[in-house]
Each structure stands twice: as structure tokens, then as C-alpha cells.
Amino acid sequence: MTGWAGVVMFALGAWLIGSALMRRRRQRVAPVRAELAGFGAMMRSLIIGALVLVGIKVTLMYLAFGGDGLFSGFNLAGLEFLLASYGVWVFVTLAPASPATRAREIEPAA
């Protein structure tokens, strides 16, 4: 079985996406200091940009050096899916809370 690494990476990617969705559902609004408020959006952009560059480099190196011998195309697709799902996780986790989440936090529980 040569595609076991791809299966593991697809499973990890699916777990990351599920984790991001569950985290978004139970997100709490915490007070953020004014001087630190901009770091979330800035870091989110930097991390996602780095993930895109890593994905492009990995694919180009795979194609340029004939990666078929050691790493199957299914494994490459699994790695790309893992990188993309980590990008989704970072985007969801570092995103500012929506107005509905803020309103839910402000309202007292009945």
C-alpha cells in the first residue's frame, strides 16, 4: 500500500476542517487590547500566504524532480489538502467574531 501517507494526510485535513467548524460554533468573544487588535488579521494573511507559497513550491519540486518514485500523486494531493485545510483552520480561528456571536455573548442567559 503506497498511499498510506496520503490517507493519513486527508484524514488530518478533514479533522482540521471539522475542528475549525466546531471552534467557530463555540467561539467566545474575549476583550482584546487595542494595540494587539490588528495582529490577528495581519498574522492570518501572512500564514495563509506562506501556505500558498509552500504548496506551490512542493508541487513544482514534485514535478521538476520526478517525485513519482518516492511520493505518489495521491500523497501529494493529501499534502496539498492538509495545507489547504490548515489554511482554513487558521482563517476560521483567527477571524474576528461575527456580530451575531458578539450579540450572543452580550445577552444574558435566560
JOMO-V331354 format. One line per field, one symbol per residue. ss: DSSP state (H for helix, E for strand, - for the rest). phi: phi as a letter, one per 20 degrees, with the letter a starting at -180 (. if undefined). psi: psi as a letter, one per 20 degrees, with the letter a starting at -180 (. if undefined). Layout:
ss: ???
phi: ???
psi: ???
This chain:
ss: ---HHHHHHHHHHHHHHHHHHHHHH--------HHH--HHHHHHHHHHHHHHHHHHHHHHHHHH--HHH---HHHHHHHHHHHHHHHHHHHHH-----HHHHHHHH----
phi: .edffffffffffffffffffffffdfdedfdfgfdfffffffgffffffffffffffffffffdmfffdcffffffffffffffffffffffeffffgffffffffffe
psi: oikhhhgghhghghggggggghhhhkpqoqppqhiihihghghgggghghhggggggggghghhjmihhhorhhhghgghhggghhgggggggjqqqrhhgghhhhpqp.
